Amino acid sequence: MKKIIFISLSLILLSCSKYQKVLKSTDFSMKYDKAIEFYNKGDFNRALPLLEELSSVYRGTDKSEEISYYYAYCNFGLEDYMLSSYLFNKYLSYFPKGKYVEECNFMSAFCYYKDSPRYSLDSKNTETAINKLNDFINRFPSSERVEESDKLINELRGKLAKKQFENAKQYHKTENYKSAVIALNNALIDYPNYNERDEILYLILESNYLLAINSISSKKEERLKETLMSYQMFVDNYDKSSRLKDANQIKENTQKQLNLIKNN
């Protein structure tokens, strides 16, 4: 066992020693080959310092474009997405007619997708990713990456929809039913394809009902009628929903309240 550990350590030290020689070498052609070799092996930590040095050495030469391209991807491989997005944009600035223009446009947006946090956190990068992916689609409508971009946009919009829906639900939970109705309706308008649309419609119904029964007498009848309209919208769209029994109970209670008002 000790012999195996000793051999392993020796190999590591030898490997480190060889890498140090590459770093210290003035043979930049060899350094370039080694950088690409490390990159292709996924060894971004070793490729990165070499590419960083070579970007200055070969600035303005034929190799500059390739180095810029691989340097951006190295940072992407190391999951430094904001820096890699900047570097993909830098490539586009330096090589507007380069052979990787389409790819770097996409990757610049994809970096923001990768850095998009869960729905409950700041949505700035999520919104930026959507905008950049839309810009990519508009610029390269025939690209094979358009389909993937559309899927990414839908996923990102799902995050924004979830965030808006959860924020709207907070009004309902805190019994601010008037604001809940407004916020939930806005969520429906902004994200018509949201996958929890039935839950939104049910909460609009429930919020309208709770707002009505807690209203002053002069507004109660009008708001009860709005509740029935919300009920109709819910059942028209989701007549087999698991919430249908609750919705029917709200309808029944609403009609009883309207009958009381009428009789009085």
Secondary structure in CASP SS format (residue, H / E / C, confidence):
PFRMAT SS
TARGET T0000
AUTHOR 0000-0000-0000
METHOD secondary structure of the structure
MODEL  1
M C 1.00
K H 1.00
K H 1.00
I H 1.00
I H 1.00
F H 1.00
I H 1.00
S H 1.00
L H 1.00
S H 1.00
L H 1.00
I H 1.00
L H 1.00
L H 1.00
S H 1.00
C H 1.00
S H 1.00
K H 1.00
Y H 1.00
Q H 1.00
K H 1.00
V H 1.00
L H 1.00
K H 1.00
S C 1.00
T C 1.00
D C 1.00
F H 1.00
S H 1.00
M H 1.00
K H 1.00
Y H 1.00
D H 1.00
K H 1.00
A H 1.00
I H 1.00
E H 1.00
F H 1.00
Y H 1.00
N H 1.00
K C 1.00
G C 1.00
D C 1.00
F H 1.00
N H 1.00
R H 1.00
A H 1.00
L H 1.00
P H 1.00
L H 1.00
L H 1.00
E H 1.00
E H 1.00
L H 1.00
S H 1.00
S H 1.00
V H 1.00
Y C 1.00
R C 1.00
G C 1.00
T C 1.00
D C 1.00
K C 1.00
S H 1.00
E H 1.00
E H 1.00
I H 1.00
S H 1.00
Y H 1.00
Y H 1.00
Y H 1.00
A H 1.00
Y H 1.00
C H 1.00
N H 1.00
F H 1.00
G H 1.00
L C 1.00
E C 1.00
D C 1.00
Y H 1.00
M H 1.00
L H 1.00
S H 1.00
S H 1.00
Y H 1.00
L H 1.00
F H 1.00
N H 1.00
K H 1.00
Y H 1.00
L H 1.00
S H 1.00
Y H 1.00
F C 1.00
P C 1.00
K C 1.00
G C 1.00
K C 1.00
Y C 1.00
V H 1.00
E H 1.00
E H 1.00
C H 1.00
N H 1.00
F H 1.00
M H 1.00
S H 1.00
A H 1.00
F H 1.00
C H 1.00
Y H 1.00
Y H 1.00
K H 1.00
D C 1.00
S C 1.00
P C 1.00
R C 1.00
Y C 1.00
S C 1.00
L C 1.00
D C 1.00
S C 1.00
K H 1.00
N H 1.00
T H 1.00
E H 1.00
T H 1.00
A H 1.00
I H 1.00
N H 1.00
K H 1.00
L H 1.00
N H 1.00
D H 1.00
F H 1.00
I H 1.00
N H 1.00
R H 1.00
F C 1.00
P C 1.00
S C 1.00
S C 1.00
E C 1.00
R C 1.00
V H 1.00
E H 1.00
E H 1.00
S H 1.00
D H 1.00
K H 1.00
L H 1.00
I H 1.00
N H 1.00
E H 1.00
L H 1.00
R H 1.00
G H 1.00
K H 1.00
L H 1.00
A H 1.00
K H 1.00
K H 1.00
Q H 1.00
F H 1.00
E H 1.00
N H 1.00
A H 1.00
K H 1.00
Q H 1.00
Y H 1.00
H H 1.00
K H 1.00
T C 1.00
E C 1.00
N C 1.00
Y H 1.00
K H 1.00
S H 1.00
A H 1.00
V H 1.00
I H 1.00
A H 1.00
L H 1.00
N H 1.00
N H 1.00
A H 1.00
L H 1.00
I H 1.00
D H 1.00
Y C 1.00
P C 1.00
N C 1.00
Y C 1.00
N C 1.00
E C 1.00
R H 1.00
D H 1.00
E H 1.00
I H 1.00
L H 1.00
Y H 1.00
L H 1.00
I H 1.00
L H 1.00
E H 1.00
S H 1.00
N H 1.00
Y H 1.00
L H 1.00
L H 1.00
A H 1.00
I H 1.00
N C 1.00
S C 1.00
I C 1.00
S H 1.00
S H 1.00
K H 1.00
K H 1.00
E H 1.00
E H 1.00
R H 1.00
L H 1.00
K H 1.00
E H 1.00
T H 1.00
L H 1.00
M H 1.00
S H 1.00
Y H 1.00
Q H 1.00
M H 1.00
F H 1.00
V H 1.00
D H 1.00
N H 1.00
Y C 1.00
D C 1.00
K C 1.00
S C 1.00
S C 1.00
R C 1.00
L H 1.00
K H 1.00
D H 1.00
A H 1.00
N H 1.00
Q H 1.00
I H 1.00
K H 1.00
E H 1.00
N H 1.00
T H 1.00
Q H 1.00
K H 1.00
Q H 1.00
L H 1.00
N H 1.00
L H 1.00
I H 1.00
K H 1.00
N H 1.00
N C 1.00
END
